[in-house]
Amino acid sequence: MDLSQPYFSLFELPASYAVDTQQLTARYRELQKQLHPDRFASASAQEQRLAVQYSGFVNEAYTTLRHPLRRALYLLSLAGMDAKAVAGQHIDGGFLMQQMELREKLESFHDLVDPDTVMEHLLAEIEADWRELEGQLAQHLTANEIDAAATAAVKMQYLDKLRAEAEALESELLER
């Protein structure tokens, strides 16, 4: 196994934002059966080390391709854009204002009479924005518009963090 091969090649998938998750998972299980370190318990120390490395590589690749945001950033890296360049993308003021408004809503949840309904609407809004950005990202990647794809990925990072915070707050509210 070549530890420098693209993750998509490892899983026999096309290098695309859209991923067949069933094929990804099936190939992952197949690779884990072949490469899991437990299968090499009676092998030489070198073979055991290689099995650990290969298994780690497979796990990292699977985790990356399974998670939409990580997959997007990985595709951008394959296109030659490192994490620093992605993070340096210009984000329009309208998007940033929208993020501030959503954060203000999130911060005011403890003061609301019916936070459950507001939380439901907030999460739906975040999800709708996420889906729109996913479409833009896929379109830009297909058209090889790497800077525009990177901008969509950065916006997805904002939404991903906001969604995680909203879900944590929702869990906190449910525990009351």
N, C-alpha and C positions, 0 to 999 in steps of 0.2 A: 504494500500500500504506500502510496506517495502522500506524505503529510503536507505537501504544498499544493495538492490538486484543489481546484475549486470545489466548494461544498456541493454545488449543483451536480458536478460530475460524479462525485462520490455516491450521490443518491440517484444517479441516472435520470436527472430532471433537466429541462431546459432552463437556462439562466434567465428567469423572468420573475417579476413581482408576484404574478399569479402562480400559486403552487398547488399541485394536487396533493392535499394533505394525506389522503389515504395511501397513495403511492409512497410518499415520504415516510410515513409511519411503517409501512410494510417493509420497505428497504432498510429502515433503521433497525427493526427487529431482526431482520436477516443478518445484517452486519454484526449486531450484538451477539447473535448466536455463534457466529464465526470467530469473533475477536474478543469476546469477554475474557478477562484475565483468569477467571476460574477454570477455563478450559486449558490453561497453560500451567496449572499448579505443579505438574510433574516435569515440566520442561526446564531447560537451562535458565540460568539467571538472566541471560541476555534476551531470550525469547519471552520471558516473563515481563521484563522491562518494555520490550517492544509491544507486547499485548496491552500493557497499561497505557502506553503512548497512543496506540491505535484506537483503543476504546475511548480514551479522552478526546481524541480528535473527532471521532464519530459523535460523541455526546455534544461536543461544542458545535459541530456542524448542524446537528439535528435541532438543538436549541435555537441556533441562529435562524435557520430556515423556517422553523415553526412559528416564531414570533414575528408578526408583520413589521414592526418598527426595526427590529434587528436585521431582518431580511432586507429591508429598504436600505439601511446603512451599509450592509454588506455589498449589495449591488452597486451602490455608489463607490465603495472602495474598489470593486472590480473595474469600475469605469475610470479609476485613477484619482478619485476624490477622497482624501483622508478625512478623519474626524474633525481636525482643526479647520479645514476648508469648508466642511459642511456647517460647522458651528458658526462660521463667519459669514454665512449668507444673510443678505439684507431681508428683513421682515417688514412688510408694509405696516404703516401706522394703524390702519383700520383693523387688522387682525390683532395687533397688540392691544388696542382699545377694547375689542371684544373679549380678549383674555382677562383684562382688568375687570371688566363688568362681571364676567363669570366668577372670578375670584372673590369679588365683593359679595356676590350672592352666596357663595360658599362660606365666607366668613360670617355672614349674618344668620346662618341657620339656627343657631342657638336661641335667637330672639323671635323666631317665627312661631305662630300658633299651630300651623299645619306643615311642619317641615317635611313630612313624608311625600306629600304631593309635589312640593317645590323640588325636592331631591329627585323625584321621578322625572320631572320635566327637565331639570338640569342635566341629568345623565342622558336623557333622550337627545337633548341639544348637542351634548358633547359627542355622542355616537353619530349623529347625523353629520356633524362637521368632520368627524374622523373618516366616515365613508366617502365624503366628498373629496377630502384630501388624498385618500387612497386612490380614488379614480384619477385625480390629477397626477399623482406620483407615477402610477402605471402608464398613463398616457405620455408623460414626459420621458420616462425611461425608454419606452418603445420608440419614441421619436429621437432618442439620443440627445435630448435636451437636459444635460446633466445638471447645470446650474438651477434650472427651474425644478427639476426633481429634488435636488438638495434643499431648496427652499420649502417644498412641500414636506420633506422629511423633517425639517426643523419645526415646522408648524405641528407636525404629528407628535414630535417630542413634547411640545407645550401641552397638547391635548392629552397625551399619555400620562404626563405628570398630574395634570388637573383631574383626570379620571381616577387615578389612583388615590388622590387626596379626597375626592368626592366619595369614593367607595369606602375609604377608611372612616370618613365622617358618618356615612350611612350605617356602617357596622356599629359605630359608637352610639348612634341614635337608637338602633335596634336593641342595644344592651340595656337601655334605660327602662 
